Amino acid sequence: MAAWLAQNIAALSALGAAIAFVWSAIQFILVRGREQRAQEFEAYHRLIKELVQPDPASQVAWIDRQVAVVFELRHFKRYYEVTGRILNNLRNKFSVDPEFQWPYLINEIELTLQHIGEQPNPSSKRTREKPRAA
């Protein structure tokens, strides 16, 4: 056994170094993924806050900022399910509010809902086609 170790010390050293390198790379990728998810979480929630909460200084919701936020929500695929519910609720709320006077925000909401795969009509139910029998 000792003779075998002595003969293969270079190969074993290289194997050990390779294992250490691969383990470090895996750890780096895992940590980077967690950090990226945390940053995405913060960015998403910051956008939602800008969409639904008025500016703290002026207490005004800037409509162009809201339109931009609705558009940017398309980039958060991980959150499509909840984004769809939030945007559907906002669209329904804005549609029945007689004081709401920015139809292009509703239009942007509908475009984003279409982009993320939601039904454009809030009263329609989502149905999936069943496979046909051959």
N, C-alpha and C positions, 0 to 999 in steps of 0.2 A: 504493500500500500504506500509506504514511504517512497519507494523507488518510483512508483507511478506518479505520485504528487511531484516529485523532483523533476521527472521528465516532462510533465505537463504544466509546470508552474506558470509559464508565459501564457498558455492558453487559458488557464484558470483565472489569471489576473485580468486578461482581456475580457473574459466572460463576466467577472465580477464588476469591472468598470462598465461594461455594456448594460448589465442589470441595473446598476446605480443610475446610469444615464437615463434609461427607459423609465425607471421609477420617478426620477426628478421631472422628466417631461410629462408624465401622466399627472403628477401632482400639480405642475404648472398649469396644465390644461384644465384640470378640475377647479382650481382656485380661480383661474381667469373666467371660467364659465359662471361660477358663483358671483364674481364681481360684476360681470356683464349683466346677469339677471337682476342684481341689486340696482345697478344703474338704470336699467330699463324700467324697473318698478318705480323708482324715484321720478324718472322722466314722464312716465305714463300718468302717475298720480298728480304731478305738477300740471300736466296738460288738462286733466279732468278738472282740477281746481280752477284753472284759468277759464275753462268753458262754462262752469256753473256758478262761479263766485264773482261778484263785482270787484273791481279794482279797490284795494283797501284805502287808498288815498282819496280817490274821487267818488267812490261808491257807484261807479258807472261800469256797466259791462260793455266793453268796446266790441261792436259787432264784427268788424274786420278781423280782430284778434280771434273771436269765436269761430269765424269761418276758417281761418288758418288752422286753428286747433282741430276742428272737425276733420279737415283734410289730413293733418299730421297723424291722426289716430289710425289711419290706414296702415301705418308702418309698424304697428304693434300687433302682429299676428297672434301672439300668445294670448292677447286680451280680446280677441274678436268676439267671443261669446258675450262677455259683459259689456263691451263697447256697443254691440247691437242692442242690448236691452237699454242701456243709458240713452243712446241716440233715439231709439223708438219712443221712449218716455218723453224726451225733450221735444221731439217732433209733435207728439200728441198734445203736449202741454202748450207749445207755441201755436199750433193750429187752431185751438179753441179760444185762445186769448185775444179778445177784440182789440187790445192795445198793442199787440205785437205787430210791427210794421216792417219787418225785414224778411220778405219771402226768399231772398237769396240764401239766407242761413238755412231755411228749411230745405231748399234745393240742394245745398251742399251736404246736409245731413242725409238726404235721399241718395245722393251720388255715393257717399261713403258707405251707406248701408248696402247699396248694390255692389260696391267694390268688395266688401267683406263677406258678401254672400247672403245677406238678409233679404227678406221679402220686401219689395218697395211699398206694398200696401199693408198697413198695420192690421187691417181686419182680416187679411188672408192668412190661412193656416199653412204652415210648412208641411209639405207632403213629399214623400220620396216614392219614386216609382218602384213598384215591386218587380222583381225579375219575372219575365214571362216564362211560362212552361214551354218547353220545346216540343 
